[in-house]
């Protein structure tokens, strides 16, 4: 009996929703860490994100993948803190200067058969519908980004699949990759609207 | 006459089997531009002085039978100047070369100590680079350390365009990235810690 319960629990955790919480760690590598040390911050900014869960449907060409990720929208605040923290003293407040919310989204996973019928994850794409409110001006935007994060478009070995393409996309790190992509998407929209 | 003929044959054999192909790896922005950040808000309050390396060619034979006949003449001085200043220009508005030690702002004295690389079968290379960096802030030494960076690329042909990729463009790009990785990963971590804690990293 216990074995059955454990098996069902294990299967359901693998196949069904898994919670995603953003940390802003990706942005610490994107921003200017020297600015935090040397830059002067006299200005204050108030930020906010609603407390709600957003279901991101997973579309995959490989059976046995999770059906959805559940994103904690409130964790977007961590990303905003990291982004605006270089320039401002950031305060979390419902009456905010800037609010950023994810309304909906989906994740696409593309597997390819590289060798001996072993399915290898080739690409992850995350699409999000985002609503941003900057001092009363509401902006709605749909953004899409893949696991390359828009970087390294000028490589001389563009026509190749390299070890890094595959190593960064192991099945076990799908969640980490999705977080990385979402944080970069939020970074891009905050940079655009700054 | 026989002696002369044997002498010529020995010479020909020597040229065939000795390293007689000289390659000069290119140094160009394209190899790092995907890995350096643009449009960041930069620091204007401090100046970075980068001690300019002289041109220095370090010739190396790669390991691995495939590339044994080649000699790579890498200009490690120019490469370090280019990659080092590119790293700092991401974050600081004022980055300039210097020939003397500066006692104000950030002063960097660094050089590539060595590199080793292996060409494997197919399109695959393993590269190891050693960079020495000394950093000073307002005249005080905050870093004096050797850093090692490895950059391995194992590429296989995709269904897409074959492109211009060959062993030497892979090597050139890997060399740029290996040196940049020293600055942006290992050095940056130490530098930020040293600036925050005021404790030198050695």
Interface residues (C-beta under 8 A of the other chain):
Chain A: X30 X31 X32 X33 X34 X35 X37 X38 X39 X40 X86 X87 X151 X152 X153 X154 X155 X156 X157 X158 X159 X160 X161 X162 X163 X164 X191
Chain B: X30 X31 X33 X34 X35 X37 X39 X40 X41 X42 X43 X45 X46 X90 X91 X92 X123 X152 X153 X154 X155 X156 X157 X158 X160 X161 X162 X163 X164 X165 X169 X170 X173 X188 X192 X195 X196
